[in-house]
Amino acid sequence: MPLSRRLPKRGFKNPFKKEIAVINVSQLRIFPEGSVVDAEVLTARGLVKKGRDGVKLLGKGEISHPVTVKLGSISQSARAKIEAAGGSVI
């Protein structure tokens, strides 16, 4: 009998798993003041790879200038830091 059939199979691979790209607030510093940041802009700048199911903005780091963010999911701490800097979240 072949070795691959004799060894036990381990784990589970979910075929419906969503791959969410993670971006931190500190990575938004590369955008100029007043710019609009969405998934297409992040992909064009190379911060997110193509083929992902979505983008989530997390609150690690600081931002000092206002930007407008249009993303599907944003953490509460990231929303608070962007709005404290004078930006907006849509």
PDB file of N, CA, C and O in Angstrom:
ATOM      1  N   MET A   1       0.849  -1.172   0.000  1.00  0.00           N
ATOM      2  CA  MET A   1       0.000   0.000   0.000  1.00  0.00           C
ATOM      3  C   MET A   1       0.903   1.247   0.000  1.00  0.00           C
ATOM      4  O   MET A   1       1.910   1.260   0.709  1.00  0.00           O
ATOM      5  N   PRO A   2       0.574   2.290  -0.771  1.00  0.00           N
ATOM      6  CA  PRO A   2       1.417   3.487  -0.825  1.00  0.00           C
ATOM      7  C   PRO A   2       1.473   4.218   0.527  1.00  0.00           C
ATOM      8  O   PRO A   2       0.549   4.147   1.337  1.00  0.00           O
ATOM      9  N   LEU A   3       2.574   4.908   0.731  1.00  0.00           N
ATOM     10  CA  LEU A   3       2.786   5.613   1.995  1.00  0.00           C
ATOM     11  C   LEU A   3       1.715   6.677   2.228  1.00  0.00           C
ATOM     12  O   LEU A   3       1.286   6.870   3.365  1.00  0.00           O
ATOM     13  N   SER A   4       1.278   7.367   1.182  1.00  0.00           N
ATOM     14  CA  SER A   4       0.278   8.435   1.355  1.00  0.00           C
ATOM     15  C   SER A   4      -1.058   7.895   1.844  1.00  0.00           C
ATOM     16  O   SER A   4      -1.817   8.633   2.472  1.00  0.00           O
ATOM     17  N   ARG A   5      -1.364   6.645   1.579  1.00  0.00           N
ATOM     18  CA  ARG A   5      -2.610   6.048   2.069  1.00  0.00           C
ATOM     19  C   ARG A   5      -2.441   5.470   3.465  1.00  0.00           C
ATOM     20  O   ARG A   5      -3.416   5.325   4.202  1.00  0.00           O
ATOM     21  N   ARG A   6      -1.199   5.136   3.836  1.00  0.00           N
ATOM     22  CA  ARG A   6      -0.965   4.562   5.164  1.00  0.00           C
ATOM     23  C   ARG A   6      -0.928   5.614   6.256  1.00  0.00           C
ATOM     24  O   ARG A   6      -1.287   5.325   7.398  1.00  0.00           O
ATOM     25  N   LEU A   7      -0.502   6.831   5.935  1.00  0.00           N
ATOM     26  CA  LEU A   7      -0.380   7.880   6.943  1.00  0.00           C
ATOM     27  C   LEU A   7      -1.741   8.532   7.193  1.00  0.00           C
ATOM     28  O   LEU A   7      -2.544   8.669   6.270  1.00  0.00           O
ATOM     29  N   PRO A   8      -2.001   8.938   8.455  1.00  0.00           N
ATOM     30  CA  PRO A   8      -3.296   9.571   8.744  1.00  0.00           C
ATOM     31  C   PRO A   8      -3.376  10.986   8.170  1.00  0.00           C
ATOM     32  O   PRO A   8      -2.368  11.684   8.058  1.00  0.00           O
ATOM     33  N   LYS A   9      -4.562  11.380   7.820  1.00  0.00           N
ATOM     34  CA  LYS A   9      -4.803  12.735   7.324  1.00  0.00           C
ATOM     35  C   LYS A   9      -5.122  13.632   8.522  1.00  0.00           C
ATOM     36  O   LYS A   9      -5.892  13.258   9.407  1.00  0.00           O
ATOM     37  N   ARG A  10      -4.517  14.816   8.531  1.00  0.00           N
ATOM     38  CA  ARG A  10      -4.673  15.717   9.677  1.00  0.00           C
ATOM     39  C   ARG A  10      -5.324  17.025   9.261  1.00  0.00           C
ATOM     40  O   ARG A  10      -5.098  17.514   8.154  1.00  0.00           O
ATOM     41  N   GLY A  11      -6.129  17.585  10.144  1.00  0.00           N
ATOM     42  CA  GLY A  11      -6.652  18.927   9.968  1.00  0.00           C
ATOM     43  C   GLY A  11      -7.815  19.027   9.014  1.00  0.00           C
ATOM     44  O   GLY A  11      -8.332  18.035   8.500  1.00  0.00           O
ATOM     45  N   PHE A  12      -8.207  20.268   8.798  1.00  0.00           N
ATOM     46  CA  PHE A  12      -9.340  20.573   7.941  1.00  0.00           C
ATOM     47  C   PHE A  12      -9.010  21.836   7.162  1.00  0.00           C
ATOM     48  O   PHE A  12      -8.543  22.813   7.747  1.00  0.00           O
ATOM     49  N   LYS A  13      -9.240  21.836   5.873  1.00  0.00           N
ATOM     50  CA  LYS A  13      -8.995  22.994   5.012  1.00  0.00           C
ATOM     51  C   LYS A  13     -10.345  23.519   4.541  1.00  0.00           C
ATOM     52  O   LYS A  13     -11.035  22.860   3.763  1.00  0.00           O
ATOM     53  N   ASN A  14     -10.714  24.688   5.004  1.00  0.00           N
ATOM     54  CA  ASN A  14     -12.001  25.278   4.669  1.00  0.00           C
ATOM     55  C   ASN A  14     -11.942  25.877   3.265  1.00  0.00           C
ATOM     56  O   ASN A  14     -11.173  26.813   3.043  1.00  0.00           O
ATOM     57  N   PRO A  15     -12.720  25.375   2.317  1.00  0.00           N
ATOM     58  CA  PRO A  15     -12.680  25.936   0.956  1.00  0.00           C
ATOM     59  C   PRO A  15     -13.393  27.284   0.845  1.00  0.00           C
ATOM     60  O   PRO A  15     -13.238  27.973  -0.163  1.00  0.00           O
ATOM     61  N   PHE A  16     -14.162  27.669   1.848  1.00  0.00           N
ATOM     62  CA  PHE A  16     -14.925  28.920   1.805  1.00  0.00           C
ATOM     63  C   PHE A  16     -14.309  30.024   2.657  1.00  0.00           C
ATOM     64  O   PHE A  16     -14.951  31.046   2.896  1.00  0.00           O
ATOM     65  N   LYS A  17     -13.074  29.833   3.120  1.00  0.00           N
ATOM     66  CA  LYS A  17     -12.404  30.820   3.960  1.00  0.00           C
ATOM     67  C   LYS A  17     -12.178  32.115   3.192  1.00  0.00           C
ATOM     68  O   LYS A  17     -11.768  32.091   2.031  1.00  0.00           O
ATOM     69  N   LYS A  18     -12.445  33.241   3.839  1.00  0.00           N
ATOM     70  CA  LYS A  18     -12.226  34.544   3.218  1.00  0.00           C
ATOM     71  C   LYS A  18     -10.851  35.071   3.620  1.00  0.00           C
ATOM     72  O   LYS A  18     -10.475  35.023   4.792  1.00  0.00           O
ATOM     73  N   GLU A  19     -10.116  35.567   2.647  1.00  0.00           N
ATOM     74  CA  GLU A  19      -8.798  36.148   2.905  1.00  0.00           C
ATOM     75  C   GLU A  19      -8.953  37.659   3.017  1.00  0.00           C
ATOM     76  O   GLU A  19      -9.213  38.341   2.026  1.00  0.00           O
ATOM     77  N   ILE A  20      -8.792  38.167   4.219  1.00  0.00           N
ATOM     78  CA  ILE A  20      -8.942  39.590   4.488  1.00  0.00           C
ATOM     79  C   ILE A  20      -7.552  40.194   4.652  1.00  0.00           C
ATOM     80  O   ILE A  20      -6.757  39.722   5.464  1.00  0.00           O
ATOM     81  N   ALA A  21      -7.265  41.224   3.892  1.00  0.00           N
ATOM     82  CA  ALA A  21      -5.994  41.942   4.017  1.00  0.00           C
ATOM     83  C   ALA A  21      -6.087  42.903   5.202  1.00  0.00           C
ATOM     84  O   ALA A  21      -7.135  43.508   5.429  1.00  0.00           O
ATOM     85  N   VAL A  22      -5.016  43.042   5.944  1.00  0.00           N
ATOM     86  CA  VAL A  22      -4.987  43.879   7.140  1.00  0.00           C
ATOM     87  C   VAL A  22      -4.066  45.069   6.891  1.00  0.00           C
ATOM     88  O   VAL A  22      -2.922  44.907   6.467  1.00  0.00           O
ATOM     89  N   ILE A  23      -4.585  46.265   7.160  1.00  0.00           N
ATOM     90  CA  ILE A  23      -3.826  47.506   7.035  1.00  0.00           C
ATOM     91  C   ILE A  23      -3.900  48.229   8.379  1.00  0.00           C
ATOM     92  O   ILE A  23      -4.948  48.236   9.025  1.00  0.00           O
ATOM     93  N   ASN A  24      -2.798  48.833   8.798  1.00  0.00           N
ATOM     94  CA  ASN A  24      -2.778  49.597  10.039  1.00  0.00           C
ATOM     95  C   ASN A  24      -2.865  51.093   9.739  1.00  0.00           C
ATOM     96  O   ASN A  24      -2.547  51.539   8.637  1.00  0.00           O
ATOM     97  N   VAL A  25      -3.301  51.854  10.736  1.00  0.00           N
ATOM     98  CA  VAL A  25      -3.439  53.306  10.583  1.00  0.00           C
ATOM     99  C   VAL A  25      -2.089  53.935  10.264  1.00  0.00           C
ATOM    100  O   VAL A  25      -2.031  54.912   9.518  1.00  0.00           O
ATOM    101  N   SER A  26      -1.018  53.403  10.805  1.00  0.00           N
ATOM    102  CA  SER A  26       0.307  53.972  10.558  1.00  0.00           C
ATOM    103  C   SER A  26       0.706  53.880   9.084  1.00  0.00           C
ATOM    104  O   SER A  26       1.533  54.668   8.625  1.00  0.00           O
ATOM    105  N   GLN A  27       0.136  52.936   8.337  1.00  0.00           N
ATOM    106  CA  GLN A  27       0.461  52.798   6.919  1.00  0.00           C
ATOM    107  C   GLN A  27      -0.250  53.838   6.065  1.00  0.00           C
ATOM    108  O   GLN A  27       0.074  53.981   4.886  1.00  0.00           O
ATOM    109  N   LEU A  28      -1.204  54.563   6.622  1.00  0.00           N
ATOM    110  CA  LEU A  28      -1.918  55.599   5.879  1.00  0.00           C
ATOM    111  C   LEU A  28      -1.140  56.911   5.825  1.00  0.00           C
ATOM    112  O   LEU A  28      -1.579  57.863   5.180  1.00  0.00           O
ATOM    113  N   ARG A  29       0.011  56.971   6.497  1.00  0.00           N
ATOM    114  CA  ARG A  29       0.817  58.194   6.495  1.00  0.00           C
ATOM    115  C   ARG A  29       1.396  58.513   5.128  1.00  0.00           C
ATOM    116  O   ARG A  29       1.777  59.658   4.883  1.00  0.00           O
ATOM    117  N   ILE A  30       1.474  57.538   4.229  1.00  0.00           N
ATOM    118  CA  ILE A  30       2.065  57.780   2.911  1.00  0.00           C
ATOM    119  C   ILE A  30       1.125  58.573   2.004  1.00  0.00           C
ATOM    120  O   ILE A  30       1.561  59.106   0.983  1.00  0.00           O
ATOM    121  N   PHE A  31      -0.148  58.658   2.361  1.00  0.00           N
ATOM    122  CA  PHE A  31      -1.107  59.395   1.543  1.00  0.00           C
ATOM    123  C   PHE A  31      -1.109  60.865   1.950  1.00  0.00           C
ATOM    124  O   PHE A  31      -1.003  61.171   3.138  1.00  0.00           O
ATOM    125  N   PRO A  32      -1.227  61.783   0.984  1.00  0.00           N
ATOM    126  CA  PRO A  32      -1.223  63.207   1.316  1.00  0.00           C
ATOM    127  C   PRO A  32      -2.487  63.620   2.064  1.00  0.00           C
ATOM    128  O   PRO A  32      -3.480  62.893   2.099  1.00  0.00           O
ATOM    129  N   GLU A  33      -2.422  64.782   2.646  1.00  0.00           N
ATOM    130  CA  GLU A  33      -3.541  65.308   3.434  1.00  0.00           C
ATOM    131  C   GLU A  33      -4.770  65.511   2.547  1.00  0.00           C
ATOM    132  O   GLU A  33      -4.674  66.074   1.456  1.00  0.00           O
ATOM    133  N   GLY A  34      -5.919  65.048   3.026  1.00  0.00           N
ATOM    134  CA  GLY A  34      -7.170  65.229   2.313  1.00  0.00           C
ATOM    135  C   GLY A  34      -7.443  64.204   1.224  1.00  0.00           C
ATOM    136  O   GLY A  34      -8.429  64.338   0.499  1.00  0.00           O
ATOM    137  N   SER A  35      -6.604  63.187   1.084  1.00  0.00           N
ATOM    138  CA  SER A  35      -6.818  62.195   0.021  1.00  0.00           C
ATOM    139  C   SER A  35      -7.888  61.187   0.432  1.00  0.00           C
ATOM    140  O   SER A  35      -8.191  61.022   1.613  1.00  0.00           O
ATOM    141  N   VAL A  36      -8.451  60.517  -0.573  1.00  0.00           N
ATOM    142  CA  VAL A  36      -9.469  59.494  -0.355  1.00  0.00           C
ATOM    143  C   VAL A  36      -8.794  58.132  -0.493  1.00  0.00           C
ATOM    144  O   VAL A  36      -8.158  57.848  -1.508  1.00  0.00           O
ATOM    145  N   VAL A  37      -8.936  57.293   0.531  1.00  0.00           N
ATOM    146  CA  VAL A  37      -8.292  55.984   0.560  1.00  0.00           C
ATOM    147  C   VAL A  37      -9.380  54.910   0.480  1.00  0.00           C
ATOM    148  O   VAL A  37     -10.271  54.851   1.326  1.00  0.00           O
ATOM    149  N   ASP A  38      -9.292  54.062  -0.554  1.00  0.00           N
ATOM    150  CA  ASP A  38     -10.196  52.921  -0.660  1.00  0.00           C
ATOM    151  C   ASP A  38      -9.387  51.701  -1.092  1.00  0.00           C
ATOM    152  O   ASP A  38      -8.165  51.780  -1.216  1.00  0.00           O
ATOM    153  N   ALA A  39     -10.059  50.574  -1.320  1.00  0.00           N
ATOM    154  CA  ALA A  39      -9.363  49.328  -1.627  1.00  0.00           C
ATOM    155  C   ALA A  39      -8.571  49.418  -2.932  1.00  0.00           C
ATOM    156  O   ALA A  39      -7.482  48.854  -3.030  1.00  0.00           O
ATOM    157  N   GLU A  40      -9.105  50.118  -3.931  1.00  0.00           N
ATOM    158  CA  GLU A  40      -8.401  50.235  -5.211  1.00  0.00           C
ATOM    159  C   GLU A  40      -7.109  51.030  -5.073  1.00  0.00           C
ATOM    160  O   GLU A  40      -6.095  50.689  -5.681  1.00  0.00           O
ATOM    161  N   VAL A  41      -7.150  52.091  -4.273  1.00  0.00           N
ATOM    162  CA  VAL A  41      -5.959  52.923  -4.062  1.00  0.00           C
ATOM    163  C   VAL A  41      -4.897  52.130  -3.298  1.00  0.00           C
ATOM    164  O   VAL A  41      -3.710  52.224  -3.609  1.00  0.00           O
ATOM    165  N   LEU A  42      -5.319  51.354  -2.305  1.00  0.00           N
ATOM    166  CA  LEU A  42      -4.375  50.538  -1.544  1.00  0.00           C
ATOM    167  C   LEU A  42      -3.729  49.471  -2.422  1.00  0.00           C
ATOM    168  O   LEU A  42      -2.546  49.171  -2.260  1.00  0.00           O
ATOM    169  N   THR A  43      -4.488  48.900  -3.342  1.00  0.00           N
ATOM    170  CA  THR A  43      -3.942  47.913  -4.267  1.00  0.00           C
ATOM    171  C   THR A  43      -2.967  48.560  -5.245  1.00  0.00           C
ATOM    172  O   THR A  43      -1.920  47.992  -5.557  1.00  0.00           O
ATOM    173  N   ALA A  44      -3.319  49.752  -5.727  1.00  0.00           N
ATOM    174  CA  ALA A  44      -2.441  50.458  -6.666  1.00  0.00           C
ATOM    175  C   ALA A  44      -1.115  50.849  -6.009  1.00  0.00           C
ATOM    176  O   ALA A  44      -0.073  50.835  -6.665  1.00  0.00           O
ATOM    177  N   ARG A  45      -1.146  51.197  -4.725  1.00  0.00           N
ATOM    178  CA  ARG A  45       0.068  51.578  -4.006  1.00  0.00           C
ATOM    179  C   ARG A  45       0.895  50.378  -3.557  1.00  0.00           C
ATOM    180  O   ARG A  45       2.038  50.548  -3.134  1.00  0.00           O
ATOM    181  N   GLY A  46       0.338  49.160  -3.640  1.00  0.00           N
ATOM    182  CA  GLY A  46       1.069  47.964  -3.256  1.00  0.00           C
ATOM    183  C   GLY A  46       0.931  47.571  -1.802  1.00  0.00           C
ATOM    184  O   GLY A  46       1.667  46.702  -1.335  1.00  0.00           O
ATOM    185  N   LEU A  47       0.012  48.183  -1.070  1.00  0.00           N
ATOM    186  CA  LEU A  47      -0.194  47.822   0.327  1.00  0.00           C
ATOM    187  C   LEU A  47      -1.055  46.574   0.469  1.00  0.00           C
ATOM    188  O   LEU A  47      -0.992  45.892   1.492  1.00  0.00           O
ATOM    189  N   VAL A  48      -1.860  46.269  -0.549  1.00  0.00           N
ATOM    190  CA  VAL A  48      -2.739  45.101  -0.536  1.00  0.00           C
ATOM    191  C   VAL A  48      -2.512  44.328  -1.828  1.00  0.00           C
ATOM    192  O   VAL A  48      -2.438  44.915  -2.908  1.00  0.00           O
ATOM    193  N   LYS A  49      -2.402  43.025  -1.713  1.00  0.00           N
ATOM    194  CA  LYS A  49      -2.255  42.185  -2.901  1.00  0.00           C
ATOM    195  C   LYS A  49      -3.603  41.987  -3.571  1.00  0.00           C
ATOM    196  O   LYS A  49      -4.645  42.049  -2.918  1.00  0.00           O
ATOM    197  N   LYS A  50      -3.579  41.751  -4.864  1.00  0.00           N
ATOM    198  CA  LYS A  50      -4.814  41.476  -5.595  1.00  0.00           C
ATOM    199  C   LYS A  50      -5.340  40.099  -5.209  1.00  0.00           C
ATOM    200  O   LYS A  50      -4.583  39.241  -4.756  1.00  0.00           O
ATOM    201  N   GLY A  51      -6.630  39.896  -5.389  1.00  0.00           N
ATOM    202  CA  GLY A  51      -7.228  38.605  -5.124  1.00  0.00           C
ATOM    203  C   GLY A  51      -7.685  38.403  -3.702  1.00  0.00           C
ATOM    204  O   GLY A  51      -8.048  37.288  -3.328  1.00  0.00           O
ATOM    205  N   ARG A  52      -7.679  39.438  -2.904  1.00  0.00           N
ATOM    206  CA  ARG A  52      -8.162  39.329  -1.524  1.00  0.00           C
ATOM    207  C   ARG A  52      -9.662  39.562  -1.488  1.00  0.00           C
ATOM    208  O   ARG A  52     -10.223  40.177  -2.395  1.00  0.00           O
ATOM    209  N   ASP A  53     -10.312  39.070  -0.436  1.00  0.00           N
ATOM    210  CA  ASP A  53     -11.760  39.193  -0.311  1.00  0.00           C
ATOM    211  C   ASP A  53     -12.197  40.488   0.367  1.00  0.00           C
ATOM    212  O   ASP A  53     -13.387  40.803   0.365  1.00  0.00           O
ATOM    213  N   GLY A  54     -11.292  41.226   0.930  1.00  0.00           N
ATOM    214  CA  GLY A  54     -11.644  42.476   1.580  1.00  0.00           C
ATOM    215  C   GLY A  54     -10.441  43.074   2.274  1.00  0.00           C
ATOM    216  O   GLY A  54      -9.366  42.476   2.315  1.00  0.00           O
ATOM    217  N   VAL A  55     -10.635  44.266   2.821  1.00  0.00           N
ATOM    218  CA  VAL A  55      -9.570  44.980   3.530  1.00  0.00           C
ATOM    219  C   VAL A  55     -10.128  45.445   4.862  1.00  0.00           C
ATOM    220  O   VAL A  55     -11.236  45.977   4.923  1.00  0.00           O
ATOM    221  N   LYS A  56      -9.365  45.246   5.930  1.00  0.00           N
ATOM    222  CA  LYS A  56      -9.761  45.723   7.250  1.00  0.00           C
ATOM    223  C   LYS A  56      -8.688  46.673   7.768  1.00  0.00           C
ATOM    224  O   LYS A  56      -7.495  46.378   7.698  1.00  0.00           O
ATOM    225  N   LEU A  57      -9.123  47.804   8.284  1.00  0.00           N
ATOM    226  CA  LEU A  57      -8.220  48.812   8.841  1.00  0.00           C
ATOM    227  C   LEU A  57      -8.170  48.643  10.352  1.00  0.00           C
ATOM    228  O   LEU A  57      -9.204  48.683  11.018  1.00  0.00           O
ATOM    229  N   LEU A  58      -6.970  48.453  10.895  1.00  0.00           N
ATOM    230  CA  LEU A  58      -6.770  48.294  12.328  1.00  0.00           C
ATOM    231  C   LEU A  58      -6.123  49.550  12.904  1.00  0.00           C
ATOM    232  O   LEU A  58      -5.558  50.351  12.160  1.00  0.00           O
ATOM    233  N   GLY A  59      -6.200  49.726  14.207  1.00  0.00           N
ATOM    234  CA  GLY A  59      -5.789  50.958  14.856  1.00  0.00           C
ATOM    235  C   GLY A  59      -4.368  51.023  15.353  1.00  0.00           C
ATOM    236  O   GLY A  59      -4.096  51.831  16.242  1.00  0.00           O
ATOM    237  N   LYS A  60      -3.444  50.237  14.850  1.00  0.00           N
ATOM    238  CA  LYS A  60      -2.056  50.277  15.314  1.00  0.00           C
ATOM    239  C   LYS A  60      -1.338  51.454  14.675  1.00  0.00           C
ATOM    240  O   LYS A  60      -1.339  51.599  13.453  1.00  0.00           O
ATOM    241  N   GLY A  61      -0.733  52.282  15.486  1.00  0.00           N
ATOM    242  CA  GLY A  61       0.008  53.435  14.987  1.00  0.00           C
ATOM    243  C   GLY A  61      -0.798  54.717  15.124  1.00  0.00           C
ATOM    244  O   GLY A  61      -1.894  54.730  15.684  1.00  0.00           O
ATOM    245  N   GLU A  62      -0.229  55.787  14.601  1.00  0.00           N
ATOM    246  CA  GLU A  62      -0.852  57.108  14.685  1.00  0.00           C
ATOM    247  C   GLU A  62      -0.880  57.748  13.307  1.00  0.00           C
ATOM    248  O   GLU A  62      -0.099  57.387  12.427  1.00  0.00           O
ATOM    249  N   ILE A  63      -1.781  58.695  13.129  1.00  0.00           N
ATOM    250  CA  ILE A  63      -1.848  59.500  11.913  1.00  0.00           C
ATOM    251  C   ILE A  63      -2.092  60.945  12.347  1.00  0.00           C
ATOM    252  O   ILE A  63      -2.877  61.203  13.260  1.00  0.00           O
ATOM    253  N   SER A  64      -1.414  61.883  11.687  1.00  0.00           N
ATOM    254  CA  SER A  64      -1.490  63.275  12.127  1.00  0.00           C
ATOM    255  C   SER A  64      -2.244  64.176  11.163  1.00  0.00           C
ATOM    256  O   SER A  64      -2.571  65.307  11.521  1.00  0.00           O
ATOM    257  N   HIS A  65      -2.532  63.711   9.944  1.00  0.00           N
ATOM    258  CA  HIS A  65      -3.229  64.554   8.979  1.00  0.00           C
ATOM    259  C   HIS A  65      -4.543  63.881   8.563  1.00  0.00           C
ATOM    260  O   HIS A  65      -4.653  62.656   8.615  1.00  0.00           O
ATOM    261  N   PRO A  66      -5.533  64.671   8.155  1.00  0.00           N
ATOM    262  CA  PRO A  66      -6.846  64.098   7.830  1.00  0.00           C
ATOM    263  C   PRO A  66      -6.868  63.396   6.469  1.00  0.00           C
ATOM    264  O   PRO A  66      -6.329  63.904   5.486  1.00  0.00           O
ATOM    265  N   VAL A  67      -7.497  62.229   6.432  1.00  0.00           N
ATOM    266  CA  VAL A  67      -7.752  61.482   5.206  1.00  0.00           C
ATOM    267  C   VAL A  67      -9.178  60.942   5.268  1.00  0.00           C
ATOM    268  O   VAL A  67      -9.741  60.770   6.350  1.00  0.00           O
ATOM    269  N   THR A  68      -9.751  60.678   4.104  1.00  0.00           N
ATOM    270  CA  THR A  68     -11.072  60.083   4.029  1.00  0.00           C
ATOM    271  C   THR A  68     -10.894  58.613   3.678  1.00  0.00           C
ATOM    272  O   THR A  68     -10.245  58.283   2.685  1.00  0.00           O
ATOM    273  N   VAL A  69     -11.469  57.728   4.492  1.00  0.00           N
ATOM    274  CA  VAL A  69     -11.299  56.290   4.317  1.00  0.00           C
ATOM    275  C   VAL A  69     -12.632  55.682   3.915  1.00  0.00           C
ATOM    276  O   VAL A  69     -13.649  55.902   4.573  1.00  0.00           O
ATOM    277  N   LYS A  70     -12.621  54.906   2.816  1.00  0.00           N
ATOM    278  CA  LYS A  70     -13.808  54.196   2.336  1.00  0.00           C
ATOM    279  C   LYS A  70     -13.475  52.716   2.272  1.00  0.00           C
ATOM    280  O   LYS A  70     -13.025  52.219   1.240  1.00  0.00           O
ATOM    281  N   LEU A  71     -13.696  52.012   3.375  1.00  0.00           N
ATOM    282  CA  LEU A  71     -13.428  50.579   3.445  1.00  0.00           C
ATOM    283  C   LEU A  71     -14.616  49.858   4.054  1.00  0.00           C
ATOM    284  O   LEU A  71     -15.464  50.474   4.700  1.00  0.00           O
ATOM    285  N   GLY A  72     -14.673  48.559   3.848  1.00  0.00           N
ATOM    286  CA  GLY A  72     -15.790  47.766   4.330  1.00  0.00           C
ATOM    287  C   GLY A  72     -15.761  47.526   5.823  1.00  0.00           C
ATOM    288  O   GLY A  72     -16.812  47.544   6.464  1.00  0.00           O
ATOM    289  N   SER A  73     -14.593  47.301   6.398  1.00  0.00           N
ATOM    290  CA  SER A  73     -14.525  47.039   7.833  1.00  0.00           C
ATOM    291  C   SER A  73     -13.371  47.825   8.450  1.00  0.00           C
ATOM    292  O   SER A  73     -12.244  47.819   7.953  1.00  0.00           O
ATOM    293  N   ILE A  74     -13.693  48.494   9.538  1.00  0.00           N
ATOM    294  CA  ILE A  74     -12.728  49.344  10.242  1.00  0.00           C
ATOM    295  C   ILE A  74     -12.919  49.114  11.734  1.00  0.00           C
ATOM    296  O   ILE A  74     -14.051  49.087  12.217  1.00  0.00           O
ATOM    297  N   SER A  75     -11.836  48.951  12.460  1.00  0.00           N
ATOM    298  CA  SER A  75     -11.945  48.762  13.899  1.00  0.00           C
ATOM    299  C   SER A  75     -12.318  50.089  14.572  1.00  0.00           C
ATOM    300  O   SER A  75     -12.131  51.165  14.005  1.00  0.00           O
ATOM    301  N   GLN A  76     -12.845  49.981  15.784  1.00  0.00           N
ATOM    302  CA  GLN A  76     -13.283  51.181  16.504  1.00  0.00           C
ATOM    303  C   GLN A  76     -12.114  52.089  16.847  1.00  0.00           C
ATOM    304  O   GLN A  76     -12.249  53.311  16.799  1.00  0.00           O
ATOM    305  N   SER A  77     -10.974  51.514  17.190  1.00  0.00           N
ATOM    306  CA  SER A  77      -9.818  52.345  17.529  1.00  0.00           C
ATOM    307  C   SER A  77      -9.283  53.077  16.304  1.00  0.00           C
ATOM    308  O   SER A  77      -8.840  54.220  16.411  1.00  0.00           O
ATOM    309  N   ALA A  78      -9.319  52.428  15.136  1.00  0.00           N
ATOM    310  CA  ALA A  78      -8.875  53.084  13.907  1.00  0.00           C
ATOM    311  C   ALA A  78      -9.816  54.223  13.541  1.00  0.00           C
ATOM    312  O   ALA A  78      -9.367  55.293  13.130  1.00  0.00           O
ATOM    313  N   ARG A  79     -11.113  54.000  13.689  1.00  0.00           N
ATOM    314  CA  ARG A  79     -12.101  55.052  13.418  1.00  0.00           C
ATOM    315  C   ARG A  79     -11.878  56.256  14.327  1.00  0.00           C
ATOM    316  O   ARG A  79     -11.944  57.399  13.874  1.00  0.00           O
ATOM    317  N   ALA A  80     -11.613  56.003  15.608  1.00  0.00           N
ATOM    318  CA  ALA A  80     -11.394  57.092  16.561  1.00  0.00           C
ATOM    319  C   ALA A  80     -10.131  57.880  16.220  1.00  0.00           C
ATOM    320  O   ALA A  80     -10.133  59.105  16.338  1.00  0.00           O
ATOM    321  N   LYS A  81      -9.062  57.221  15.803  1.00  0.00           N
ATOM    322  CA  LYS A  81      -7.799  57.905  15.494  1.00  0.00           C
ATOM    323  C   LYS A  81      -7.939  58.741  14.219  1.00  0.00           C
ATOM    324  O   LYS A  81      -7.398  59.844  14.143  1.00  0.00           O
ATOM    325  N   ILE A  82      -8.648  58.234  13.235  1.00  0.00           N
ATOM    326  CA  ILE A  82      -8.835  58.989  11.988  1.00  0.00           C
ATOM    327  C   ILE A  82      -9.700  60.214  12.224  1.00  0.00           C
ATOM    328  O   ILE A  82      -9.401  61.294  11.716  1.00  0.00           O
ATOM    329  N   GLU A  83     -10.771  60.052  12.993  1.00  0.00           N
ATOM    330  CA  GLU A  83     -11.650  61.187  13.271  1.00  0.00           C
ATOM    331  C   GLU A  83     -10.991  62.198  14.198  1.00  0.00           C
ATOM    332  O   GLU A  83     -11.288  63.389  14.108  1.00  0.00           O
ATOM    333  N   ALA A  84     -10.098  61.753  15.094  1.00  0.00           N
ATOM    334  CA  ALA A  84      -9.358  62.680  15.959  1.00  0.00           C
ATOM    335  C   ALA A  84      -8.375  63.531  15.145  1.00  0.00           C
ATOM    336  O   ALA A  84      -8.082  64.670  15.509  1.00  0.00           O
ATOM    337  N   ALA A  85      -7.872  62.973  14.051  1.00  0.00           N
ATOM    338  CA  ALA A  85      -6.938  63.712  13.201  1.00  0.00           C
ATOM    339  C   ALA A  85      -7.662  64.657  12.247  1.00  0.00           C
ATOM    340  O   ALA A  85      -7.018  65.416  11.524  1.00  0.00           O
ATOM    341  N   GLY A  86      -8.996  64.618  12.238  1.00  0.00           N
ATOM    342  CA  GLY A  86      -9.772  65.508  11.371  1.00  0.00           C
ATOM    343  C   GLY A  86     -10.275  64.842  10.113  1.00  0.00           C
ATOM    344  O   GLY A  86     -10.887  65.506   9.276  1.00  0.00           O
ATOM    345  N   GLY A  87     -10.037  63.548   9.949  1.00  0.00           N
ATOM    346  CA  GLY A  87     -10.487  62.827   8.774  1.00  0.00           C
ATOM    347  C   GLY A  87     -11.894  62.273   8.954  1.00  0.00           C
ATOM    348  O   GLY A  87     -12.545  62.506   9.973  1.00  0.00           O
ATOM    349  N   SER A  88     -12.347  61.537   7.949  1.00  0.00           N
ATOM    350  CA  SER A  88     -13.671  60.952   8.038  1.00  0.00           C
ATOM    351  C   SER A  88     -13.643  59.521   7.545  1.00  0.00           C
ATOM    352  O   SER A  88     -12.780  59.132   6.759  1.00  0.00           O
ATOM    353  N   VAL A  89     -14.620  58.730   8.030  1.00  0.00           N
ATOM    354  CA  VAL A  89     -14.739  57.329   7.675  1.00  0.00           C
ATOM    355  C   VAL A  89     -16.102  57.122   7.044  1.00  0.00           C
ATOM    356  O   VAL A  89     -17.130  57.465   7.627  1.00  0.00           O
ATOM    357  N   ILE A  90     -16.097  56.547   5.826  1.00  0.00           N
ATOM    358  CA  ILE A  90     -17.358  56.312   5.116  1.00  0.00           C
ATOM    359  C   ILE A  90     -17.571  54.819   4.995  1.00  0.00           C
ATOM    360  O   ILE A  90     -18.574  54.383   4.430  1.00  0.00           O
TER     361      ILE A  90
END
